[in-house]
Amino acid sequence: MACGRYVYGLGVMALGLLCLAWGAFDPGQPVPMHFPGRAVLAHVSAVFMLVAGAAVAWRRTAAWGAAALAAYYTLIVVVLMNGRVVLAHDAEFVTYSDLAEQLAIAAGGLIVFAASAGIDAALAARLARSGRLAFGLCALLFGGAHFFYMNLTAPLVPRWLPPSQVFWACATGAGQIAAGVAILTGVRSRLAAILLTAMYVSFALLVWGPLLRADPSRHWIWSENALNLALIGVAWVVADSLAGRGAAIEGARQLNGS
């Protein structure tokens, strides 16, 4: 799981660095402007993300770094920060797709912890499966957002890419939904996770990278690049965890056959 873990850790570190540079919370961590000590808490959150992301990238500290990120993103970011937004805007799809971005990072941390902590194999398998199911749900929401907000998604596709911007917005949306279904059902799930990783890499090369070069002054573009890097890492971690699961199943079959 080393490569996926490294990319995941780098993505979280990139988000933390941006928070330090801006002196504010990541856009995916909605904290009210009037919240007491908001600026201080934003810096504390940024330092935490930097340290935990770096810990994930180092094998000896990967387990505790991943556990810290899984707990922080699940309890603080998803439940406390985004939960308030969901309650206030429960009829808006963007509320759930934004929450899914943060849940995906939590899922990645849970899977890395399960693989790195040296805990009971059965418990590790349950935790990894929970992380994969959470990420599968996130993929469904990511894909759905392409169709709910086609007017925002299609213009992000390079104009020179045939046959059209709308075609690729639909294709990538459908691809994420299909990958989410595959991961949730376990049917061709590793292939789906690999293709999803490749899709997010293509987003970096064709969408977010060029946008950043064209206008490096826009904070939200920096944030989207960092978030996309983290999602590449999460999808990679999911694919790696499914490779380990397949090997375990094959080993069990061989033992039963003997």
QUIDA-V672358 format. One record per backbone hydrogen bond with DSSP energy under -1.0 kcal/mol. CO is the residue of the C=O (numbers start at 1). NH is the residue of the N-H. If there is no record, write none. Layout:
co	nh
CO	NH
CO	NH
This chain:
co	nh
1	5
2	6
3	7
4	8
5	9
6	10
7	11
8	12
9	13
10	14
11	15
12	16
13	17
14	18
15	19
16	20
17	21
18	22
19	23
19	24
26	29
32	35
35	38
37	41
38	42
39	43
40	44
41	45
42	46
43	47
44	48
45	49
46	50
47	51
48	52
49	53
50	54
51	55
52	56
53	57
58	61
61	65
62	66
63	67
64	68
65	69
66	70
67	71
68	72
69	73
70	74
71	75
72	76
72	77
73	78
74	79
75	80
76	81
77	82
82	86
83	87
84	88
85	89
89	92
92	95
93	97
94	98
95	99
96	100
97	101
98	102
99	103
100	104
101	105
102	106
103	107
104	108
105	109
106	110
107	111
108	112
109	113
110	114
111	115
112	116
113	117
120	124
121	125
122	126
123	127
124	128
125	129
126	130
127	131
128	132
129	133
130	134
131	135
132	136
133	137
134	138
135	139
136	140
137	141
138	142
139	143
140	144
141	145
144	148
145	149
149	152
149	153
150	154
153	156
154	157
158	161
164	168
165	169
166	170
167	171
168	172
169	173
170	174
171	175
172	176
173	177
174	178
175	179
176	180
177	181
178	182
179	183
180	184
181	185
182	186
188	192
189	193
190	194
191	195
192	196
193	197
194	198
195	199
196	200
197	201
198	202
199	203
200	204
201	205
202	206
203	207
203	208
204	209
207	211
208	212
209	213
210	214
211	215
215	218
218	222
219	223
220	224
221	225
222	226
223	227
224	228
225	229
226	230
227	231
228	232
229	233
230	234
231	235
232	236
233	237
234	238
235	239
236	240
237	241
238	242
239	243
240	244
241	245
242	246
243	247
244	248
245	249
246	250
247	251
248	252
249	253
250	254
251	255
252	256
253	257
254	258
